[in-house]
Amino acid sequence: MTLQDQFIETTNPQLQGRVQMAAAKTAQNVGSEDPSTPNHAARTALASRVAQTPTAYTGAFTNLLCAEGITQASTDADISNMVSAVWNTMAGQPPL
């Protein structure tokens, strides 16, 4: 998929809605994860922000997912798994 194709996917309202719901679901899961999870504080802070204003994060999550090959044709499981995969990037990894 070309960069132009990936960009076009980011503007698909149906895909954006699915990504938004996957992010909300992941926020709920992260909110109850084990406190010893690496990067837990940043992960739960993002979870709280996503839960309170999911539309504010839809674009950023959709961009990252489409850059990784997610499209409207992707399954809900693929979208959810990729949201989980980019969660630390969105939360900001702590310095080493």
Phi and psi restraints in degrees (range 20) as a CNS / XPLOR table:
assign (resid 1 and name C) (resid 2 and name N)
       (resid 2 and name CA) (resid 2 and name C) 1.0 -77.7 20.0 2
assign (resid 2 and name N) (resid 2 and name CA)
       (resid 2 and name C) (resid 3 and name N) 1.0 165.9 20.0 2
assign (resid 2 and name C) (resid 3 and name N)
       (resid 3 and name CA) (resid 3 and name C) 1.0 -61.3 20.0 2
assign (resid 3 and name N) (resid 3 and name CA)
       (resid 3 and name C) (resid 4 and name N) 1.0 -36.7 20.0 2
assign (resid 3 and name C) (resid 4 and name N)
       (resid 4 and name CA) (resid 4 and name C) 1.0 -63.8 20.0 2
assign (resid 4 and name N) (resid 4 and name CA)
       (resid 4 and name C) (resid 5 and name N) 1.0 -42.1 20.0 2
assign (resid 4 and name C) (resid 5 and name N)
       (resid 5 and name CA) (resid 5 and name C) 1.0 -61.8 20.0 2
assign (resid 5 and name N) (resid 5 and name CA)
       (resid 5 and name C) (resid 6 and name N) 1.0 -42.6 20.0 2
assign (resid 5 and name C) (resid 6 and name N)
       (resid 6 and name CA) (resid 6 and name C) 1.0 -62.4 20.0 2
assign (resid 6 and name N) (resid 6 and name CA)
       (resid 6 and name C) (resid 7 and name N) 1.0 -42.7 20.0 2
assign (resid 6 and name C) (resid 7 and name N)
       (resid 7 and name CA) (resid 7 and name C) 1.0 -61.6 20.0 2
assign (resid 7 and name N) (resid 7 and name CA)
       (resid 7 and name C) (resid 8 and name N) 1.0 -44.8 20.0 2
assign (resid 7 and name C) (resid 8 and name N)
       (resid 8 and name CA) (resid 8 and name C) 1.0 -58.9 20.0 2
assign (resid 8 and name N) (resid 8 and name CA)
       (resid 8 and name C) (resid 9 and name N) 1.0 -40.0 20.0 2
assign (resid 8 and name C) (resid 9 and name N)
       (resid 9 and name CA) (resid 9 and name C) 1.0 -60.0 20.0 2
assign (resid 9 and name N) (resid 9 and name CA)
       (resid 9 and name C) (resid 10 and name N) 1.0 -36.1 20.0 2
assign (resid 9 and name C) (resid 10 and name N)
       (resid 10 and name CA) (resid 10 and name C) 1.0 -65.2 20.0 2
assign (resid 10 and name N) (resid 10 and name CA)
       (resid 10 and name C) (resid 11 and name N) 1.0 -19.8 20.0 2
assign (resid 10 and name C) (resid 11 and name N)
       (resid 11 and name CA) (resid 11 and name C) 1.0 -94.2 20.0 2
assign (resid 11 and name N) (resid 11 and name CA)
       (resid 11 and name C) (resid 12 and name N) 1.0 1.7 20.0 2
assign (resid 11 and name C) (resid 12 and name N)
       (resid 12 and name CA) (resid 12 and name C) 1.0 -77.6 20.0 2
assign (resid 12 and name N) (resid 12 and name CA)
       (resid 12 and name C) (resid 13 and name N) 1.0 114.0 20.0 2
assign (resid 12 and name C) (resid 13 and name N)
       (resid 13 and name CA) (resid 13 and name C) 1.0 -62.0 20.0 2
assign (resid 13 and name N) (resid 13 and name CA)
       (resid 13 and name C) (resid 14 and name N) 1.0 -33.5 20.0 2
assign (resid 13 and name C) (resid 14 and name N)
       (resid 14 and name CA) (resid 14 and name C) 1.0 -67.2 20.0 2
assign (resid 14 and name N) (resid 14 and name CA)
       (resid 14 and name C) (resid 15 and name N) 1.0 -42.2 20.0 2
assign (resid 14 and name C) (resid 15 and name N)
       (resid 15 and name CA) (resid 15 and name C) 1.0 -65.2 20.0 2
assign (resid 15 and name N) (resid 15 and name CA)
       (resid 15 and name C) (resid 16 and name N) 1.0 -42.5 20.0 2
assign (resid 15 and name C) (resid 16 and name N)
       (resid 16 and name CA) (resid 16 and name C) 1.0 -58.0 20.0 2
assign (resid 16 and name N) (resid 16 and name CA)
       (resid 16 and name C) (resid 17 and name N) 1.0 -42.5 20.0 2
assign (resid 16 and name C) (resid 17 and name N)
       (resid 17 and name CA) (resid 17 and name C) 1.0 -63.5 20.0 2
assign (resid 17 and name N) (resid 17 and name CA)
       (resid 17 and name C) (resid 18 and name N) 1.0 -41.6 20.0 2
assign (resid 17 and name C) (resid 18 and name N)
       (resid 18 and name CA) (resid 18 and name C) 1.0 -66.4 20.0 2
assign (resid 18 and name N) (resid 18 and name CA)
       (resid 18 and name C) (resid 19 and name N) 1.0 -40.4 20.0 2
assign (resid 18 and name C) (resid 19 and name N)
       (resid 19 and name CA) (resid 19 and name C) 1.0 -64.9 20.0 2
assign (resid 19 and name N) (resid 19 and name CA)
       (resid 19 and name C) (resid 20 and name N) 1.0 -42.0 20.0 2
assign (resid 19 and name C) (resid 20 and name N)
       (resid 20 and name CA) (resid 20 and name C) 1.0 -58.7 20.0 2
assign (resid 20 and name N) (resid 20 and name CA)
       (resid 20 and name C) (resid 21 and name N) 1.0 -44.4 20.0 2
assign (resid 20 and name C) (resid 21 and name N)
       (resid 21 and name CA) (resid 21 and name C) 1.0 -68.3 20.0 2
assign (resid 21 and name N) (resid 21 and name CA)
       (resid 21 and name C) (resid 22 and name N) 1.0 -37.5 20.0 2
assign (resid 21 and name C) (resid 22 and name N)
       (resid 22 and name CA) (resid 22 and name C) 1.0 -64.9 20.0 2
assign (resid 22 and name N) (resid 22 and name CA)
       (resid 22 and name C) (resid 23 and name N) 1.0 -37.9 20.0 2
assign (resid 22 and name C) (resid 23 and name N)
       (resid 23 and name CA) (resid 23 and name C) 1.0 -66.9 20.0 2
assign (resid 23 and name N) (resid 23 and name CA)
       (resid 23 and name C) (resid 24 and name N) 1.0 -40.4 20.0 2
assign (resid 23 and name C) (resid 24 and name N)
       (resid 24 and name CA) (resid 24 and name C) 1.0 -63.7 20.0 2
assign (resid 24 and name N) (resid 24 and name CA)
       (resid 24 and name C) (resid 25 and name N) 1.0 -41.9 20.0 2
assign (resid 24 and name C) (resid 25 and name N)
       (resid 25 and name CA) (resid 25 and name C) 1.0 -63.9 20.0 2
assign (resid 25 and name N) (resid 25 and name CA)
       (resid 25 and name C) (resid 26 and name N) 1.0 -43.4 20.0 2
assign (resid 25 and name C) (resid 26 and name N)
       (resid 26 and name CA) (resid 26 and name C) 1.0 -65.8 20.0 2
assign (resid 26 and name N) (resid 26 and name CA)
       (resid 26 and name C) (resid 27 and name N) 1.0 -37.5 20.0 2
assign (resid 26 and name C) (resid 27 and name N)
       (resid 27 and name CA) (resid 27 and name C) 1.0 -58.7 20.0 2
assign (resid 27 and name N) (resid 27 and name CA)
       (resid 27 and name C) (resid 28 and name N) 1.0 -43.1 20.0 2
assign (resid 27 and name C) (resid 28 and name N)
       (resid 28 and name CA) (resid 28 and name C) 1.0 -62.2 20.0 2
assign (resid 28 and name N) (resid 28 and name CA)
       (resid 28 and name C) (resid 29 and name N) 1.0 -43.7 20.0 2
assign (resid 28 and name C) (resid 29 and name N)
       (resid 29 and name CA) (resid 29 and name C) 1.0 -65.6 20.0 2
assign (resid 29 and name N) (resid 29 and name CA)
       (resid 29 and name C) (resid 30 and name N) 1.0 -42.9 20.0 2
assign (resid 29 and name C) (resid 30 and name N)
       (resid 30 and name CA) (resid 30 and name C) 1.0 -65.6 20.0 2
assign (resid 30 and name N) (resid 30 and name CA)
       (resid 30 and name C) (resid 31 and name N) 1.0 -36.2 20.0 2
assign (resid 30 and name C) (resid 31 and name N)
       (resid 31 and name CA) (resid 31 and name C) 1.0 -60.3 20.0 2
assign (resid 31 and name N) (resid 31 and name CA)
       (resid 31 and name C) (resid 32 and name N) 1.0 -22.1 20.0 2
assign (resid 31 and name C) (resid 32 and name N)
       (resid 32 and name CA) (resid 32 and name C) 1.0 -114.8 20.0 2
assign (resid 32 and name N) (resid 32 and name CA)
       (resid 32 and name C) (resid 33 and name N) 1.0 17.5 20.0 2
assign (resid 32 and name C) (resid 33 and name N)
       (resid 33 and name CA) (resid 33 and name C) 1.0 -76.8 20.0 2
assign (resid 33 and name N) (resid 33 and name CA)
       (resid 33 and name C) (resid 34 and name N) 1.0 164.3 20.0 2
assign (resid 33 and name C) (resid 34 and name N)
       (resid 34 and name CA) (resid 34 and name C) 1.0 -59.9 20.0 2
assign (resid 34 and name N) (resid 34 and name CA)
       (resid 34 and name C) (resid 35 and name N) 1.0 129.3 20.0 2
assign (resid 34 and name C) (resid 35 and name N)
       (resid 35 and name CA) (resid 35 and name C) 1.0 -59.8 20.0 2
assign (resid 35 and name N) (resid 35 and name CA)
       (resid 35 and name C) (resid 36 and name N) 1.0 -17.2 20.0 2
assign (resid 35 and name C) (resid 36 and name N)
       (resid 36 and name CA) (resid 36 and name C) 1.0 -84.8 20.0 2
assign (resid 36 and name N) (resid 36 and name CA)
       (resid 36 and name C) (resid 37 and name N) 1.0 0.5 20.0 2
assign (resid 36 and name C) (resid 37 and name N)
       (resid 37 and name CA) (resid 37 and name C) 1.0 -60.0 20.0 2
assign (resid 37 and name N) (resid 37 and name CA)
       (resid 37 and name C) (resid 38 and name N) 1.0 131.7 20.0 2
assign (resid 37 and name C) (resid 38 and name N)
       (resid 38 and name CA) (resid 38 and name C) 1.0 -54.2 20.0 2
assign (resid 38 and name N) (resid 38 and name CA)
       (resid 38 and name C) (resid 39 and name N) 1.0 138.3 20.0 2
assign (resid 38 and name C) (resid 39 and name N)
       (resid 39 and name CA) (resid 39 and name C) 1.0 67.1 20.0 2
assign (resid 39 and name N) (resid 39 and name CA)
       (resid 39 and name C) (resid 40 and name N) 1.0 24.0 20.0 2
assign (resid 39 and name C) (resid 40 and name N)
       (resid 40 and name CA) (resid 40 and name C) 1.0 -56.1 20.0 2
assign (resid 40 and name N) (resid 40 and name CA)
       (resid 40 and name C) (resid 41 and name N) 1.0 -45.4 20.0 2
assign (resid 40 and name C) (resid 41 and name N)
       (resid 41 and name CA) (resid 41 and name C) 1.0 -61.2 20.0 2
assign (resid 41 and name N) (resid 41 and name CA)
       (resid 41 and name C) (resid 42 and name N) 1.0 -46.1 20.0 2
assign (resid 41 and name C) (resid 42 and name N)
       (resid 42 and name CA) (resid 42 and name C) 1.0 -68.6 20.0 2
assign (resid 42 and name N) (resid 42 and name CA)
       (resid 42 and name C) (resid 43 and name N) 1.0 -38.1 20.0 2
assign (resid 42 and name C) (resid 43 and name N)
       (resid 43 and name CA) (resid 43 and name C) 1.0 -63.8 20.0 2
assign (resid 43 and name N) (resid 43 and name CA)
       (resid 43 and name C) (resid 44 and name N) 1.0 -43.8 20.0 2
assign (resid 43 and name C) (resid 44 and name N)
       (resid 44 and name CA) (resid 44 and name C) 1.0 -74.0 20.0 2
assign (resid 44 and name N) (resid 44 and name CA)
       (resid 44 and name C) (resid 45 and name N) 1.0 -30.6 20.0 2
assign (resid 44 and name C) (resid 45 and name N)
       (resid 45 and name CA) (resid 45 and name C) 1.0 -63.6 20.0 2
assign (resid 45 and name N) (resid 45 and name CA)
       (resid 45 and name C) (resid 46 and name N) 1.0 -43.7 20.0 2
assign (resid 45 and name C) (resid 46 and name N)
       (resid 46 and name CA) (resid 46 and name C) 1.0 -63.6 20.0 2
assign (resid 46 and name N) (resid 46 and name CA)
       (resid 46 and name C) (resid 47 and name N) 1.0 -41.7 20.0 2
assign (resid 46 and name C) (resid 47 and name N)
       (resid 47 and name CA) (resid 47 and name C) 1.0 -57.5 20.0 2
assign (resid 47 and name N) (resid 47 and name CA)
       (resid 47 and name C) (resid 48 and name N) 1.0 -42.8 20.0 2
assign (resid 47 and name C) (resid 48 and name N)
       (resid 48 and name CA) (resid 48 and name C) 1.0 -64.2 20.0 2
assign (resid 48 and name N) (resid 48 and name CA)
       (resid 48 and name C) (resid 49 and name N) 1.0 -43.9 20.0 2
assign (resid 48 and name C) (resid 49 and name N)
       (resid 49 and name CA) (resid 49 and name C) 1.0 -64.7 20.0 2
assign (resid 49 and name N) (resid 49 and name CA)
       (resid 49 and name C) (resid 50 and name N) 1.0 -42.1 20.0 2
assign (resid 49 and name C) (resid 50 and name N)
       (resid 50 and name CA) (resid 50 and name C) 1.0 -65.3 20.0 2
assign (resid 50 and name N) (resid 50 and name CA)
       (resid 50 and name C) (resid 51 and name N) 1.0 -40.7 20.0 2
assign (resid 50 and name C) (resid 51 and name N)
       (resid 51 and name CA) (resid 51 and name C) 1.0 -63.8 20.0 2
assign (resid 51 and name N) (resid 51 and name CA)
       (resid 51 and name C) (resid 52 and name N) 1.0 -36.3 20.0 2
assign (resid 51 and name C) (resid 52 and name N)
       (resid 52 and name CA) (resid 52 and name C) 1.0 -79.2 20.0 2
assign (resid 52 and name N) (resid 52 and name CA)
       (resid 52 and name C) (resid 53 and name N) 1.0 -36.3 20.0 2
assign (resid 52 and name C) (resid 53 and name N)
       (resid 53 and name CA) (resid 53 and name C) 1.0 -141.2 20.0 2
assign (resid 53 and name N) (resid 53 and name CA)
       (resid 53 and name C) (resid 54 and name N) 1.0 70.6 20.0 2
assign (resid 53 and name C) (resid 54 and name N)
       (resid 54 and name CA) (resid 54 and name C) 1.0 -59.4 20.0 2
assign (resid 54 and name N) (resid 54 and name CA)
       (resid 54 and name C) (resid 55 and name N) 1.0 -34.2 20.0 2
assign (resid 54 and name C) (resid 55 and name N)
       (resid 55 and name CA) (resid 55 and name C) 1.0 -66.1 20.0 2
assign (resid 55 and name N) (resid 55 and name CA)
       (resid 55 and name C) (resid 56 and name N) 1.0 -23.7 20.0 2
assign (resid 55 and name C) (resid 56 and name N)
       (resid 56 and name CA) (resid 56 and name C) 1.0 -68.6 20.0 2
assign (resid 56 and name N) (resid 56 and name CA)
       (resid 56 and name C) (resid 57 and name N) 1.0 -19.5 20.0 2
assign (resid 56 and name C) (resid 57 and name N)
       (resid 57 and name CA) (resid 57 and name C) 1.0 -111.6 20.0 2
assign (resid 57 and name N) (resid 57 and name CA)
       (resid 57 and name C) (resid 58 and name N) 1.0 -5.4 20.0 2
assign (resid 57 and name C) (resid 58 and name N)
       (resid 58 and name CA) (resid 58 and name C) 1.0 -58.7 20.0 2
assign (resid 58 and name N) (resid 58 and name CA)
       (resid 58 and name C) (resid 59 and name N) 1.0 -47.0 20.0 2
assign (resid 58 and name C) (resid 59 and name N)
       (resid 59 and name CA) (resid 59 and name C) 1.0 -62.1 20.0 2
assign (resid 59 and name N) (resid 59 and name CA)
       (resid 59 and name C) (resid 60 and name N) 1.0 -45.8 20.0 2
assign (resid 59 and name C) (resid 60 and name N)
       (resid 60 and name CA) (resid 60 and name C) 1.0 -65.1 20.0 2
assign (resid 60 and name N) (resid 60 and name CA)
       (resid 60 and name C) (resid 61 and name N) 1.0 -44.9 20.0 2
assign (resid 60 and name C) (resid 61 and name N)
       (resid 61 and name CA) (resid 61 and name C) 1.0 -63.8 20.0 2
assign (resid 61 and name N) (resid 61 and name CA)
       (resid 61 and name C) (resid 62 and name N) 1.0 -43.0 20.0 2
assign (resid 61 and name C) (resid 62 and name N)
       (resid 62 and name CA) (resid 62 and name C) 1.0 -62.0 20.0 2
assign (resid 62 and name N) (resid 62 and name CA)
       (resid 62 and name C) (resid 63 and name N) 1.0 -42.0 20.0 2
assign (resid 62 and name C) (resid 63 and name N)
       (resid 63 and name CA) (resid 63 and name C) 1.0 -59.8 20.0 2
assign (resid 63 and name N) (resid 63 and name CA)
       (resid 63 and name C) (resid 64 and name N) 1.0 -47.7 20.0 2
assign (resid 63 and name C) (resid 64 and name N)
       (resid 64 and name CA) (resid 64 and name C) 1.0 -62.9 20.0 2
assign (resid 64 and name N) (resid 64 and name CA)
       (resid 64 and name C) (resid 65 and name N) 1.0 -42.8 20.0 2
assign (resid 64 and name C) (resid 65 and name N)
       (resid 65 and name CA) (resid 65 and name C) 1.0 -65.8 20.0 2
assign (resid 65 and name N) (resid 65 and name CA)
       (resid 65 and name C) (resid 66 and name N) 1.0 -43.0 20.0 2
assign (resid 65 and name C) (resid 66 and name N)
       (resid 66 and name CA) (resid 66 and name C) 1.0 -66.5 20.0 2
assign (resid 66 and name N) (resid 66 and name CA)
       (resid 66 and name C) (resid 67 and name N) 1.0 -33.3 20.0 2
assign (resid 66 and name C) (resid 67 and name N)
       (resid 67 and name CA) (resid 67 and name C) 1.0 -64.1 20.0 2
assign (resid 67 and name N) (resid 67 and name CA)
       (resid 67 and name C) (resid 68 and name N) 1.0 -23.2 20.0 2
assign (resid 67 and name C) (resid 68 and name N)
       (resid 68 and name CA) (resid 68 and name C) 1.0 -96.0 20.0 2
assign (resid 68 and name N) (resid 68 and name CA)
       (resid 68 and name C) (resid 69 and name N) 1.0 7.3 20.0 2
assign (resid 68 and name C) (resid 69 and name N)
       (resid 69 and name CA) (resid 69 and name C) 1.0 98.8 20.0 2
assign (resid 69 and name N) (resid 69 and name CA)
       (resid 69 and name C) (resid 70 and name N) 1.0 3.3 20.0 2
assign (resid 69 and name C) (resid 70 and name N)
       (resid 70 and name CA) (resid 70 and name C) 1.0 -71.2 20.0 2
assign (resid 70 and name N) (resid 70 and name CA)
       (resid 70 and name C) (resid 71 and name N) 1.0 137.8 20.0 2
assign (resid 70 and name C) (resid 71 and name N)
       (resid 71 and name CA) (resid 71 and name C) 1.0 -135.8 20.0 2
assign (resid 71 and name N) (resid 71 and name CA)
       (resid 71 and name C) (resid 72 and name N) 1.0 175.7 20.0 2
assign (resid 71 and name C) (resid 72 and name N)
       (resid 72 and name CA) (resid 72 and name C) 1.0 -58.5 20.0 2
assign (resid 72 and name N) (resid 72 and name CA)
       (resid 72 and name C) (resid 73 and name N) 1.0 -27.5 20.0 2
assign (resid 72 and name C) (resid 73 and name N)
       (resid 73 and name CA) (resid 73 and name C) 1.0 -78.4 20.0 2
assign (resid 73 and name N) (resid 73 and name CA)
       (resid 73 and name C) (resid 74 and name N) 1.0 -9.7 20.0 2
assign (resid 73 and name C) (resid 74 and name N)
       (resid 74 and name CA) (resid 74 and name C) 1.0 -66.8 20.0 2
assign (resid 74 and name N) (resid 74 and name CA)
       (resid 74 and name C) (resid 75 and name N) 1.0 150.8 20.0 2
assign (resid 74 and name C) (resid 75 and name N)
       (resid 75 and name CA) (resid 75 and name C) 1.0 -75.3 20.0 2
assign (resid 75 and name N) (resid 75 and name CA)
       (resid 75 and name C) (resid 76 and name N) 1.0 161.5 20.0 2
assign (resid 75 and name C) (resid 76 and name N)
       (resid 76 and name CA) (resid 76 and name C) 1.0 -59.7 20.0 2
assign (resid 76 and name N) (resid 76 and name CA)
       (resid 76 and name C) (resid 77 and name N) 1.0 -38.5 20.0 2
assign (resid 76 and name C) (resid 77 and name N)
       (resid 77 and name CA) (resid 77 and name C) 1.0 -63.4 20.0 2
assign (resid 77 and name N) (resid 77 and name CA)
       (resid 77 and name C) (resid 78 and name N) 1.0 -41.7 20.0 2
assign (resid 77 and name C) (resid 78 and name N)
       (resid 78 and name CA) (resid 78 and name C) 1.0 -62.5 20.0 2
assign (resid 78 and name N) (resid 78 and name CA)
       (resid 78 and name C) (resid 79 and name N) 1.0 -42.3 20.0 2
assign (resid 78 and name C) (resid 79 and name N)
       (resid 79 and name CA) (resid 79 and name C) 1.0 -64.7 20.0 2
assign (resid 79 and name N) (resid 79 and name CA)
       (resid 79 and name C) (resid 80 and name N) 1.0 -47.2 20.0 2
assign (resid 79 and name C) (resid 80 and name N)
       (resid 80 and name CA) (resid 80 and name C) 1.0 -61.8 20.0 2
assign (resid 80 and name N) (resid 80 and name CA)
       (resid 80 and name C) (resid 81 and name N) 1.0 -43.0 20.0 2
assign (resid 80 and name C) (resid 81 and name N)
       (resid 81 and name CA) (resid 81 and name C) 1.0 -63.6 20.0 2
assign (resid 81 and name N) (resid 81 and name CA)
       (resid 81 and name C) (resid 82 and name N) 1.0 -38.5 20.0 2
assign (resid 81 and name C) (resid 82 and name N)
       (resid 82 and name CA) (resid 82 and name C) 1.0 -72.3 20.0 2
assign (resid 82 and name N) (resid 82 and name CA)
       (resid 82 and name C) (resid 83 and name N) 1.0 -35.1 20.0 2
assign (resid 82 and name C) (resid 83 and name N)
       (resid 83 and name CA) (resid 83 and name C) 1.0 -59.6 20.0 2
assign (resid 83 and name N) (resid 83 and name CA)
       (resid 83 and name C) (resid 84 and name N) 1.0 -45.0 20.0 2
assign (resid 83 and name C) (resid 84 and name N)
       (resid 84 and name CA) (resid 84 and name C) 1.0 -61.8 20.0 2
assign (resid 84 and name N) (resid 84 and name CA)
       (resid 84 and name C) (resid 85 and name N) 1.0 -37.8 20.0 2
assign (resid 84 and name C) (resid 85 and name N)
       (resid 85 and name CA) (resid 85 and name C) 1.0 -67.7 20.0 2
assign (resid 85 and name N) (resid 85 and name CA)
       (resid 85 and name C) (resid 86 and name N) 1.0 -31.1 20.0 2
assign (resid 85 and name C) (resid 86 and name N)
       (resid 86 and name CA) (resid 86 and name C) 1.0 -98.7 20.0 2
assign (resid 86 and name N) (resid 86 and name CA)
       (resid 86 and name C) (resid 87 and name N) 1.0 2.7 20.0 2
assign (resid 86 and name C) (resid 87 and name N)
       (resid 87 and name CA) (resid 87 and name C) 1.0 -57.6 20.0 2
assign (resid 87 and name N) (resid 87 and name CA)
       (resid 87 and name C) (resid 88 and name N) 1.0 -45.0 20.0 2
assign (resid 87 and name C) (resid 88 and name N)
       (resid 88 and name CA) (resid 88 and name C) 1.0 -64.0 20.0 2
assign (resid 88 and name N) (resid 88 and name CA)
       (resid 88 and name C) (resid 89 and name N) 1.0 -36.1 20.0 2
assign (resid 88 and name C) (resid 89 and name N)
       (resid 89 and name CA) (resid 89 and name C) 1.0 -62.3 20.0 2
assign (resid 89 and name N) (resid 89 and name CA)
       (resid 89 and name C) (resid 90 and name N) 1.0 -45.5 20.0 2
assign (resid 89 and name C) (resid 90 and name N)
       (resid 90 and name CA) (resid 90 and name C) 1.0 -66.2 20.0 2
assign (resid 90 and name N) (resid 90 and name CA)
       (resid 90 and name C) (resid 91 and name N) 1.0 -35.3 20.0 2
assign (resid 90 and name C) (resid 91 and name N)
       (resid 91 and name CA) (resid 91 and name C) 1.0 -76.4 20.0 2
assign (resid 91 and name N) (resid 91 and name CA)
       (resid 91 and name C) (resid 92 and name N) 1.0 -22.5 20.0 2
assign (resid 91 and name C) (resid 92 and name N)
       (resid 92 and name CA) (resid 92 and name C) 1.0 88.5 20.0 2
assign (resid 92 and name N) (resid 92 and name CA)
       (resid 92 and name C) (resid 93 and name N) 1.0 109.7 20.0 2
assign (resid 92 and name C) (resid 93 and name N)
       (resid 93 and name CA) (resid 93 and name C) 1.0 -68.7 20.0 2
assign (resid 93 and name N) (resid 93 and name CA)
       (resid 93 and name C) (resid 94 and name N) 1.0 140.4 20.0 2
assign (resid 93 and name C) (resid 94 and name N)
       (resid 94 and name CA) (resid 94 and name C) 1.0 -70.0 20.0 2
assign (resid 94 and name N) (resid 94 and name CA)
       (resid 94 and name C) (resid 95 and name N) 1.0 153.5 20.0 2
assign (resid 94 and name C) (resid 95 and name N)
       (resid 95 and name CA) (resid 95 and name C) 1.0 -63.2 20.0 2
assign (resid 95 and name N) (resid 95 and name CA)
       (resid 95 and name C) (resid 96 and name N) 1.0 148.2 20.0 2
